């Protein structure tokens, strides 16, 4: 999560900010000013409401309980792996369609997929129906990019940083509220899991209605820049490339026709530029972390409820505390992300060491989760595991985004997410799928413990090499630009998280 520590000054403050003359009142906000503020407020409200799914924290005990009565092997080795496969299949198409169709159609698709998930949970009775439910889950996860990037089409670049924090905060608040609501319903209200899923179905249906009232933007990051450039928007790196192609082809006067011709060429240039900047050691380190650690992190998230059910197979719904744990981990993750924004060290020297220590802690927490018989100790270890990952996310965003344009940032995060998903799929096929090893949940977590331990060893060895080289050279490490300046250059980088 990106934390907005301070608002950078607008680039054209002399034009956009009212002058303070003595004896004169500040001018009243114009209609366009009020319009984009209302749009941002509505989008944040939409982001909050679409996260209210109180049954989400209890899907695994619901599937394993009396309502559906699936076996633990069916849930672990046949149903849950489909989520990883579907996410890999739809990730790239949805990433491209989000920008090409200008966000709103993909948000509608996401809402329809949410409705499909809870209809299948309520009405489905077969393994195939639950696998289809997991497929739609993969669609909703891939479509998160539409909401994250939508807000940048509504505001000027000088407001990107603050708007990103607003949209992200609304989502986190929605997740927290949903988890608390679900836990209160189960613990205090004695609400059954089936009833909770009906409630979730009602909320996601309301979310679809909210989606229909979203305004479809006229511009987007990659494919729809022509109108933005005509309206006086600041040219992006893609616009400059397009302009060069137009001059080379002699078609300056007919920008609309040229648009379709240079689109693929420009994206190819951007991908080649990504390959060029990928040679930077700092970018390689944090991209390596993003790919390998995020793969392991999400696998733990997918299977942890099954582990909880194995440690404490509660027969009474009132004794299941998944919602409270999700709420606590969300809150700790938000606090850790915020705290990371205030951590000031020489990252060029100490990045690998910080990553190695945090990854080693995560490995220890996974071992504790897998070996303890105390469900509360397992809950606590999981909360700390998620919080430690969220602590490094904004640091990784900042380090990768340094000195890059927002288009390059979006592509780099998209490429990292794709490779992370490929790795996650390979591990799932080998470890979890019944066509592979088909391991039960406890052996799986031993594999994840070994995976994070190996990563920690690699990072610590890299840190040792960096420190030795630094001591030999006796030169100060590369200086990093101020965070506010970096985020002003590339505020949309955080929109492409896995």
C-alpha positions, 0 to 999 in steps of 0.5 A: 500500500502506498502511503501519502506522507505529503502532497507534492506541489502542483506543477502549474501552481500559478495557474491552478491555485487562486491568488491570495489578494488582501480584501478579496475572497477566494473564488468559488469552486467551478463546476468541473472542480465540484464534479471531479470531487464528487466522482472521486467520493463516489468511487471511494464509496464504491470501493468501500461497499464492494469489499463488504462481503462478510461471508468471505472469511468463512468460505473454507469452514462453510465448504468443509461444514455441514452445509456443503460437506466437502472433504478436506482433500477435495478442497485442498487438492481439487477446488482451491488450486483452480484459483491460481490457474484461473488468475494466470489465464485471465491476468494479461487479457484483463490487464490489457482490456482494462486500459483499452475499454477504459475501466468501467466494463471491467468493473462491471465484469468484476461485479458480475463475477462476484455475484456468480461466486456467491450464487455458486456458493449458495446453490452449488453442490458439486466439486465442479461448481466450486471449481467454477466458483474459484475461476470467478474468484480469479477473475475478480482478483485480476480485475482489481487493477480496474479500480486501482487505476480508474481514479487516475483518469479523474484527476490531474497528475498533481493530485495522483498521490493523495487520490491513490491514498484515498482509494486504497484507504477506502478498500482497506476500510471496506475489508476491515469492516467486512471482516468485523461484520462477519465475525460479529454475525457469527459470534454474537448473532449466531448467524449460519455460514449459509445465511452469511453467504446470502447477505454477501450475495445481497451486498455484491448485487448492490455493488453491481448497481453502484458500478452501473452509475460509474462514469466511463472515463475518456482516457486511460494510461496506454490505449486512449491518450488521443483525447487527453492530448487534445484536451491539453493534458500533459504528454506522457512517455507514450504520447512522446513516442506516438508523436515521434512515430507520427512525424516519421510517417508524415501523418501529423494531421491525422492523429486518430488514424495513426493511433491504431498503427503505432499502438503495438509499436509503442508498447513494444518499445516500452517493453524493450525499455523495461528490459533496459532498465531491468539491468539496474541492480536495485530494480533486479533485487526488488523485482526478485522479491516481488516475484518470489515472495508474493508467490509464496505469500499468496499461496499461504493466504489461499490455504491458511483457512484449511490449516486452521480447520485442521488445527481446530475443526470447530463444530460450532460456528460461534467458535470460528474466528476467521473474520476477526483474524482477517480484520486484525491482519488487515489493520496491522498491514495498514499500520505496517505499510504506513510505518514503512514510509517513515523508515529512512536508511541507506537502501542501496546498502541495506535493502538485501539485509532488510529483505533477508531478515523479514523473509527469515522472520516469515519462515519462522512464523510459517514453521510456528503456524504449522507445528503448533496445536494452539489455534490462537498461536497460529492466528497470531503468527498469521497476522504477523506474517501478513503484516511483515509482507505488507511492511515491505510492499510500499518500500518495494514500490518506492524502490522500483519506481525510482526515476521511472515514468508511470508507464514504465512502472505500470509495465514493470509491476505488470511483468513482475505480477505475471511472473509471480503468478506463473511461479505460483502456478508451477508450485501449485501444480507440483505441490497442491494439485492432485495431479502432482504430489497432492500434498495435504495442508501440513506438508504443504506448509513445510514446503512453504517454510523451506521455500521462504528459508531458501529465499532468506538465505539467498537474500542474506548472502546477497547482503553479505556481498553488498556489504563486503563490496561497500567496505572495500570501495569505501564509497557512499552508496547511491543516493535515493531521491526524496520519496515525495519526488519519486511518487510525483513522477510515478504515482500509478505504480502501486495500481498493478499489485498482485 
